[in-house]
Structures are given as C-alpha cells and as structure tokens.
C-alpha cells in the first residue's frame, strides 16, 4: 500500500475484527472436461508443469482443518470451483463433508459449488440435496448463445447436457442459481437471455462480463489468456464490448423492474441497490479493495485472487504455513489496496464511484487505468438511477422495494 494512503474505514474494521476468510477451493485445479473459449483458468495447468492433478484426500483433510481453524467466526463457507470440481468424484465430496463435520468445532459449515453441469446425475443431485449444497450452474443462455463458446474438448456442444443436469437438480429439489457470462454472442439479447433463465427455474442470476486479453500462439493453438498490459496482448475476440454490455444489462433491468422485483434476483441489481443505500457491496468486484476472496489450489498453494493466479501472486502453501499467517503478509494488503490506490482521477470524480469502484482490476486498461467496461456501466447506472432512487426512498420509509413496480 502506498505510504500515507488511508485505509477505508470498513476495511480497517475488518483488519481489527475476528479472523475471517472467504477462500475458493479448486480441488481439480484447472482440470475440466470442457474447453470454453473464454476460460481464463485452463492455462493454469502450465503453472504445474502442464499437469492437472486432483487434490488428494490427505491434502483435502489438511486444507479443511486449516481453513476452519483459521476462521474465528461461527459460520464457514466452502466455495468449490474449478476447472470442473465434479471431476474429483462423488466420494471426494463425501469425504469433504466428513472432514468438515470432524473439524467443525461447533461452527456451522456451508457449501456451494460451481459446475458446468455436464457431469450431473441423480447421485450427485441427491448428494447435494442431502448435504444442503448450493449449486451454481454455468449457463450462458439459449442454445445458440451457450454453445457458441462453451464446447467440450472434442468441440461438441454442451447445451443439452447442461439442461439435463439442471432438470435433475430441479427434480431433486436442489437449491441452485445460474452464472451466465456476457460475451460477444449475447450482445443485443439481454431480455431474451433473462427470460430464458427464468423459464429454466433460475431465480438467482449472475451476469459476468467477459473481457480478456490474449497472446496468440499460432493459428490452431488456443490463445493464451494473460494479464492486462502483457506485452503483445490483444483483446480476445469473444470479449463483450462496453456498449454491448451496457445495453445487455439495461435490457435485463427493464424486464426485471416491470414485473420481477422481489421475485427474481440479479446480483448486479442487488449490489447496486446496496450501494445506493450506503451499504457495503456484496460483490468483490464492486468493493473498494480486493480482499477476502483468495484461492487454494489442488496442492494447497494460496493465491490472492481467482483472476490473478500467476506466480507473482502466490502467497505460499497452506500445508506449510498457517492460513492466518499467509493472509497477514504485506503482499495481501498490497494486492487488496492497489485497486483503490491506483484508481484513476476519472473514477475518483465519477458520481457512480460508490456503486462501482472501478469494478475488477482485471478489466482495467493498462495505459489509462480505466475499466474497459466503463461506458457500459455508466450506461446502466444512468438508465437505472431514477428507479434505484425510488427504491431507496421506499426502504427509508420501511416499505418493500418491490413497490416500485406499482403504476
């Protein structure tokens, strides 16, 4: 952190409060049965000699014990991610739950898992229901949008397999939400994607803009996704444009605000309303700092952020050093506050700063420091501001924000 730079008050309170960490676990590392064009994690196998090993049960037990003990709060959240975590097998997760119960020490343990859905079967669905897993399902929209970039390793489409998995989750009564990337294929079709997701039974939706930079490795080789500012990097062809993203979320918003407030939940809208009401953002990309969302790889390596799993951001290994000690390193604070201390003047003077904070650093232009999606976010905030103003007034009056839908 820069000398003399003030720490945001809410973050100072966190630093002096009970030890608590939100850590994403990657038991299969970057291993996946799909080869989505825009996946920023497939290349991480190169960090481990091109291999994609699975987490062993011995490592799983040590990580589980270390993670629970590192948290001084009564509830601990395990977030399983990938790659594709289901590739570790059902017995692996049965052991995970067993270890959680063994080391809980009176704490409540919750699990959520992000999956591409293609490996789901009745056994998985039953396990998730019986153990109260929240399942995040990756589904980009209708078939032509989803299958544009989400192909398997044989270049075969995946939509029908994902929908079959979703059907199993619904039949078993598993709580699930959807994560949909907003990429080039979805531009101009926001309302259509939103309506489709509603029809699948999704009530909780996350729309994740895809903006990546790549370094080409030959005509037939998969482009390498790299950090912004990497020499020779160019914008990936699948990236959503700023106005395309803005129009997408505005179109979703217009449908949602007419009929679905309080019935369907969109992460961006929830986060924006929180910011409008002066509350802390519930999504890391909109926070002042990058903090509290580290990653544990299959071998126990700890990184500061899921989007920055590069050698220079490796903090150490949780099997060798306690998590608290690793998370207390100056490098963690430097990484966290760099988002705030390097915010360009244009962002600092923006009226929507409290709702955005420059969004995710992975989307910043290397030269200007401005988020490449800035135009799109401003389009959305300008468009939705009058509605959020009314919703804020309703909350101040002790009334439900859903009343904004009344004529």
C-alpha positions as CSV (number, residue, x, y, z in Angstrom):
1,X,0.0,0.0,0.0
2,X,1.2,3.5,-0.8
3,X,2.8,5.4,2.1
4,X,0.2,7.7,3.7
5,X,-2.7,6.2,1.9
6,X,-5.7,6.0,4.1
7,X,-7.4,2.6,4.7
8,X,-11.1,2.6,4.1
9,X,-12.9,2.6,7.4
10,X,-14.9,-0.6,6.8
11,X,-11.6,-2.4,5.8
12,X,-9.8,-1.1,8.9
13,X,-12.7,-2.6,11.0
14,X,-12.2,-5.9,9.2
15,X,-8.5,-6.0,9.8
16,X,-9.0,-5.4,13.6
17,X,-12.0,-7.7,13.9
18,X,-12.2,-11.5,14.2
19,X,-10.2,-13.6,11.7
20,X,-12.5,-14.5,8.7
21,X,-11.6,-15.5,5.2
22,X,-13.6,-16.4,2.1
23,X,-11.5,-18.8,0.2
24,X,-12.3,-20.5,-3.1
25,X,-11.1,-24.1,-3.3
26,X,-10.0,-25.7,-6.6
27,X,-9.8,-29.4,-5.9
28,X,-9.3,-30.3,-9.6
29,X,-7.2,-27.2,-10.3
30,X,-7.7,-26.2,-13.9
31,X,-8.8,-29.7,-15.0
32,X,-12.1,-29.6,-16.9
33,X,-14.0,-31.7,-19.4
34,X,-14.9,-28.6,-21.4
35,X,-12.7,-26.2,-23.3
36,X,-14.7,-23.0,-23.2
37,X,-13.0,-20.4,-25.4
38,X,-13.1,-17.7,-22.8
39,X,-12.0,-19.8,-19.8
40,X,-9.2,-17.9,-18.0
41,X,-8.3,-20.9,-15.9
42,X,-7.4,-23.6,-18.4
43,X,-3.9,-22.2,-18.9
44,X,-3.2,-22.5,-15.1
45,X,-2.0,-26.1,-15.7
46,X,1.2,-24.5,-17.1
47,X,2.0,-23.4,-13.5
48,X,2.2,-27.1,-12.6
49,X,4.3,-28.5,-15.4
50,X,1.3,-28.9,-17.7
51,X,-0.3,-31.4,-15.4
52,X,-3.7,-31.2,-14.0
53,X,-3.7,-33.3,-10.8
54,X,-6.6,-33.7,-8.4
55,X,-6.4,-32.8,-4.7
56,X,-5.6,-35.9,-2.7
57,X,-7.7,-36.9,0.3
58,X,-4.7,-36.2,2.6
59,X,-4.5,-32.6,1.3
60,X,-8.3,-32.3,1.5
61,X,-8.2,-33.2,5.2
62,X,-5.4,-30.8,6.0
63,X,-6.9,-27.9,4.0
64,X,-10.3,-28.5,5.6
65,X,-8.8,-28.4,9.1
66,X,-6.7,-25.4,8.4
67,X,-9.5,-23.4,6.8
68,X,-12.0,-24.0,9.5
69,X,-9.5,-23.2,12.3
70,X,-8.4,-20.0,10.5
71,X,-11.9,-18.6,10.8
72,X,-12.9,-17.1,14.2
73,X,-16.5,-16.6,13.1
74,X,-19.4,-19.0,13.8
75,X,-20.1,-19.8,10.1
76,X,-17.6,-21.0,7.5
77,X,-18.3,-21.1,3.8
78,X,-16.6,-23.6,1.5
79,X,-16.8,-22.5,-2.2
80,X,-15.8,-25.3,-4.6
81,X,-14.7,-24.1,-8.0
82,X,-12.6,-25.2,-11.0
83,X,-11.9,-26.1,-13.6
84,X,-14.7,-28.6,-13.1
85,X,-14.8,-29.7,-9.4
86,X,-17.1,-32.7,-10.1
87,X,-14.1,-34.4,-11.9
88,X,-12.8,-35.2,-8.4
89,X,-15.7,-37.6,-8.0
90,X,-18.6,-38.0,-5.6
91,X,-16.6,-39.9,-3.0
92,X,-14.2,-37.0,-2.7
93,X,-17.0,-34.7,-1.7
94,X,-18.4,-37.3,0.7
95,X,-15.0,-37.2,2.4
96,X,-15.1,-33.4,2.3
97,X,-18.3,-33.3,4.2
98,X,-17.0,-35.9,6.6
99,X,-13.9,-33.8,7.3
100,X,-16.0,-30.7,7.8
101,X,-18.0,-32.4,10.4
102,X,-14.9,-33.8,12.1
103,X,-13.2,-30.4,12.4
104,X,-16.2,-28.0,12.7
105,X,-15.7,-27.5,16.4
106,X,-19.2,-26.1,16.9
107,X,-19.1,-23.9,13.8
108,X,-21.7,-24.1,11.1
109,X,-20.2,-25.1,7.7
110,X,-21.9,-24.3,4.4
111,X,-21.0,-25.5,0.9
112,X,-21.5,-24.0,-2.5
113,X,-20.2,-25.4,-5.8
114,X,-19.8,-24.1,-9.3
115,X,-20.2,-26.6,-12.1
116,X,-20.7,-26.7,-15.8
117,X,-23.5,-29.2,-15.2
118,X,-22.5,-31.8,-17.8
119,X,-21.5,-34.4,-15.3
120,X,-24.5,-34.2,-13.1
121,X,-26.5,-37.3,-12.5
122,X,-29.1,-38.5,-10.0
123,X,-26.4,-39.5,-7.4
124,X,-24.8,-36.0,-7.5
125,X,-28.2,-34.3,-7.3
126,X,-29.3,-36.4,-4.3
127,X,-25.9,-35.8,-2.5
128,X,-26.3,-32.0,-3.0
129,X,-29.8,-32.1,-1.6
130,X,-29.0,-34.2,1.4
131,X,-26.0,-32.1,2.3
132,X,-27.6,-28.7,1.5
133,X,-25.1,-27.7,-1.2
134,X,-25.9,-24.5,-3.1
135,X,-25.2,-25.3,-6.8
136,X,-24.0,-22.6,-9.2
137,X,-24.7,-23.7,-12.7
138,X,-22.9,-22.2,-15.7
139,X,-25.4,-21.5,-18.4
140,X,-24.9,-18.6,-20.8
141,X,-28.5,-18.5,-22.3
142,X,-30.4,-20.1,-25.1
143,X,-28.7,-22.9,-27.1
144,X,-27.1,-20.9,-29.8
145,X,-25.6,-18.4,-27.3
146,X,-24.5,-21.1,-24.8
147,X,-22.9,-23.3,-27.5
148,X,-21.1,-20.5,-29.2
149,X,-18.1,-20.7,-26.7
150,X,-19.0,-23.5,-24.3
151,X,-17.8,-26.6,-26.2
152,X,-16.3,-29.7,-24.8
153,X,-12.7,-30.9,-25.5
154,X,-14.0,-32.6,-28.7
155,X,-15.6,-29.4,-29.9
156,X,-19.0,-30.8,-29.3
157,X,-21.8,-28.5,-28.0
158,X,-22.8,-28.8,-24.3
159,X,-26.2,-27.2,-24.0
160,X,-28.4,-30.3,-24.0
161,X,-26.2,-31.9,-21.3
162,X,-26.4,-28.8,-19.1
163,X,-30.1,-28.7,-19.4
164,X,-30.4,-32.4,-18.5
165,X,-28.3,-31.7,-15.4
166,X,-30.5,-28.7,-14.5
167,X,-33.6,-30.9,-14.8
168,X,-32.1,-33.3,-12.3
169,X,-31.4,-30.5,-9.8
170,X,-35.0,-29.3,-10.0
171,X,-36.4,-32.9,-9.7
172,X,-34.3,-33.4,-6.5
173,X,-35.2,-30.0,-5.1
174,X,-31.5,-28.8,-5.0
175,X,-31.1,-25.1,-4.4
176,X,-29.3,-23.6,-7.5
177,X,-28.5,-20.4,-9.2
178,X,-27.1,-19.6,-12.6
179,X,-23.9,-17.9,-13.7
180,X,-24.1,-16.5,-17.2
181,X,-21.2,-14.9,-19.0
182,X,-22.0,-11.9,-21.1
183,X,-19.8,-12.3,-24.1
184,X,-19.9,-11.2,-27.8
185,X,-22.5,-13.8,-28.6
186,X,-25.0,-12.4,-26.2
187,X,-24.8,-8.7,-27.2
188,X,-28.3,-7.3,-28.0
189,X,-30.1,-10.2,-26.4
190,X,-30.2,-9.4,-22.7
191,X,-34.0,-9.5,-22.3
192,X,-34.1,-12.8,-24.2
193,X,-31.4,-14.4,-22.0
194,X,-33.1,-13.2,-18.9
195,X,-36.5,-14.6,-19.9
196,X,-34.9,-17.9,-20.9
197,X,-33.2,-18.2,-17.5
198,X,-36.5,-17.6,-15.7
199,X,-38.1,-20.4,-17.8
200,X,-35.4,-22.8,-16.6
201,X,-36.4,-22.1,-13.0
202,X,-33.4,-19.9,-12.0
203,X,-34.4,-17.2,-9.5
204,X,-30.9,-16.1,-8.7
205,X,-28.8,-14.9,-11.6
206,X,-25.3,-13.6,-12.0
207,X,-24.3,-12.0,-15.3
208,X,-20.5,-12.0,-15.6
209,X,-19.0,-9.8,-18.3
210,X,-16.2,-11.5,-20.3
211,X,-13.3,-9.2,-21.1
212,X,-10.0,-10.8,-21.6
213,X,-6.6,-10.2,-23.2
214,X,-4.8,-12.9,-25.1
215,X,-1.5,-13.6,-26.7
216,X,-1.7,-15.6,-29.9
217,X,0.2,-18.9,-30.1
218,X,-0.3,-19.9,-33.7
219,X,-3.3,-20.4,-36.0
220,X,-4.5,-23.6,-34.5
221,X,-3.3,-23.2,-30.9
222,X,-5.6,-22.0,-28.2
223,X,-4.9,-18.3,-27.5
224,X,-3.2,-17.7,-24.1
225,X,-5.2,-15.6,-21.7
226,X,-2.9,-13.2,-20.0
227,X,-2.9,-10.2,-17.6
228,X,-3.9,-6.8,-18.9
229,X,-0.8,-4.9,-20.0
230,X,1.2,-8.1,-21.0
231,X,3.4,-7.2,-24.0
232,X,1.9,-8.4,-27.3
233,X,-1.5,-9.0,-25.7
234,X,-4.7,-8.1,-27.7
235,X,-8.4,-8.1,-26.7
236,X,-9.9,-11.5,-27.1
237,X,-12.4,-11.8,-29.9
238,X,-15.1,-13.2,-27.6
239,X,-15.0,-10.2,-25.2
240,X,-18.1,-8.2,-24.8
241,X,-17.9,-4.5,-25.9
242,X,-18.6,-1.8,-23.3
243,X,-21.8,-0.5,-25.1
244,X,-22.8,-4.1,-25.7
245,X,-22.6,-5.0,-22.0
246,X,-24.4,-1.8,-21.1
247,X,-27.3,-2.5,-23.4
248,X,-27.5,-6.1,-22.2
249,X,-27.9,-5.2,-18.5
250,X,-30.2,-2.3,-19.3
251,X,-32.5,-4.7,-21.2
252,X,-32.4,-7.2,-18.4
253,X,-33.2,-4.4,-15.9
254,X,-36.1,-3.1,-17.9
255,X,-37.8,-6.5,-17.9
256,X,-36.9,-7.2,-14.2
257,X,-38.1,-3.9,-12.9
258,X,-41.5,-4.1,-14.6
259,X,-42.5,-7.5,-13.1
260,X,-39.9,-9.3,-11.1
261,X,-38.6,-7.1,-8.2
262,X,-38.6,-9.3,-5.1
263,X,-39.3,-12.4,-7.1
264,X,-36.2,-12.9,-9.1
265,X,-32.7,-11.7,-8.0
266,X,-29.9,-10.4,-10.2
267,X,-26.6,-9.9,-8.4
268,X,-25.7,-6.7,-10.2
269,X,-29.0,-5.1,-9.2
270,X,-28.8,-6.2,-5.6
271,X,-25.3,-4.9,-5.3
272,X,-26.3,-1.6,-6.9
273,X,-29.2,-1.1,-4.6
274,X,-27.0,-1.8,-1.6
275,X,-24.5,0.9,-2.8
276,X,-27.4,3.3,-3.4
277,X,-28.4,2.8,0.3
278,X,-24.9,3.3,1.6
279,X,-24.3,-0.3,2.4
280,X,-21.2,-2.4,1.8
281,X,-21.1,-4.0,-1.6
282,X,-21.9,-7.7,-1.6
283,X,-19.8,-8.5,-4.6
284,X,-16.0,-8.3,-4.6
285,X,-15.6,-6.6,-8.0
286,X,-17.6,-3.6,-6.8
287,X,-15.7,-3.2,-3.5
288,X,-13.2,-0.5,-2.7
289,X,-10.5,-3.1,-2.3
290,X,-9.7,-6.7,-3.5
291,X,-9.9,-8.5,-0.2
292,X,-11.3,-11.7,1.3
293,X,-11.6,-13.9,-1.8
294,X,-8.4,-15.9,-2.0
295,X,-7.9,-19.2,-3.8
296,X,-6.5,-22.6,-2.7
297,X,-5.2,-24.7,-5.5
298,X,-5.2,-28.5,-5.6
299,X,-1.9,-28.8,-3.8
300,X,-2.5,-26.2,-1.1
301,X,-1.0,-23.2,-2.9
302,X,-2.7,-20.0,-1.9
303,X,-3.3,-17.1,-4.3
304,X,-4.7,-13.6,-3.6
305,X,-7.5,-13.9,-6.2
306,X,-9.1,-16.3,-8.6
307,X,-8.4,-14.0,-11.5
308,X,-4.7,-13.4,-10.6
309,X,-3.4,-17.0,-10.3
310,X,0.0,-16.1,-11.6
311,X,3.4,-16.9,-9.9
312,X,3.9,-13.4,-8.6
313,X,0.7,-13.5,-6.7
314,X,1.4,-16.9,-5.0
315,X,1.3,-16.3,-1.2
316,X,2.6,-19.7,-0.1
317,X,1.2,-23.1,0.7
318,X,-1.4,-23.7,3.4
319,X,0.1,-27.1,4.2
320,X,3.4,-25.5,5.2
321,X,2.2,-22.2,6.7
322,X,-1.0,-21.4,8.6
323,X,-3.6,-19.6,6.6
324,X,-3.7,-16.7,9.0
325,X,0.0,-16.1,8.7
326,X,-0.2,-16.2,4.9
327,X,-3.1,-13.8,4.8
328,X,-1.4,-11.4,7.1
329,X,1.5,-10.9,4.8
330,X,2.1,-7.3,3.4
331,X,1.6,-8.7,-0.1
332,X,-2.0,-9.4,0.7
333,X,-2.7,-5.8,1.8
334,X,-0.7,-4.5,-1.2
335,X,-2.8,-6.5,-3.6
336,X,-6.0,-5.6,-1.8
337,X,-5.5,-1.8,-1.7
338,X,-3.8,-1.4,-5.1
339,X,-7.3,-1.4,-6.6
340,X,-8.1,1.7,-4.5
341,X,-4.8,3.5,-4.6
342,X,-4.3,3.2,-8.3
343,X,-7.9,4.3,-9.2
344,X,-7.6,7.0,-11.9
345,X,-8.9,10.5,-11.3
346,X,-11.7,9.9,-13.8
347,X,-13.0,7.2,-11.5
348,X,-12.5,9.2,-8.3
349,X,-14.6,12.0,-9.7
350,X,-17.4,9.8,-11.0
351,X,-20.8,10.1,-9.3
352,X,-21.2,6.4,-9.5
353,X,-17.9,5.6,-7.7
354,X,-19.7,4.1,-4.6
355,X,-21.5,1.6,-6.8
356,X,-18.6,0.6,-9.0
357,X,-15.2,1.5,-7.5
358,X,-13.6,0.8,-10.9
359,X,-15.0,-2.7,-11.0
360,X,-12.5,-5.6,-11.3
361,X,-8.8,-4.7,-11.9
362,X,-8.6,-7.5,-14.5
363,X,-10.7,-5.3,-16.8
364,X,-8.6,-2.1,-16.5
365,X,-6.9,-0.6,-19.4
366,X,-3.1,-0.9,-18.9
367,X,-2.4,2.6,-20.1
368,X,-5.3,4.7,-18.6
369,X,-6.2,2.5,-15.6
370,X,-9.9,3.0,-16.6
371,X,-12.1,-0.1,-16.7
372,X,-12.7,-1.0,-20.4
373,X,-16.4,-1.6,-19.5
374,X,-16.8,1.9,-18.0
375,X,-19.0,3.1,-20.8
376,X,-21.3,0.2,-20.3
377,X,-21.6,0.6,-16.6
378,X,-22.3,4.3,-16.9
379,X,-25.0,3.5,-19.4
380,X,-26.6,1.1,-16.9
381,X,-26.3,3.5,-13.9
382,X,-27.6,6.5,-15.9
383,X,-30.5,4.4,-17.1
384,X,-31.4,2.8,-13.7
385,X,-30.6,5.6,-11.3
386,X,-34.2,7.0,-11.1
387,X,-35.5,3.6,-10.2
388,X,-32.9,3.0,-7.6
389,X,-33.6,6.5,-6.1
390,X,-37.2,5.4,-5.7
391,X,-36.3,2.1,-4.3
392,X,-34.0,3.8,-1.7
393,X,-36.9,6.1,-0.7
394,X,-39.2,3.1,-0.2
395,X,-36.6,1.4,2.0
396,X,-36.2,4.6,4.1
397,X,-40.0,4.6,4.6
398,X,-39.9,1.0,5.7
399,X,-41.6,-0.3,2.6
400,X,-40.6,-3.0,0.2
401,X,-38.5,-2.1,-2.9
402,X,-41.0,-4.2,-5.0
403,X,-43.5,-1.4,-4.6
404,X,-41.5,0.3,-7.3
405,X,-43.5,-1.9,-9.8
406,X,-46.8,-0.2,-8.9
407,X,-48.2,2.1,-11.6
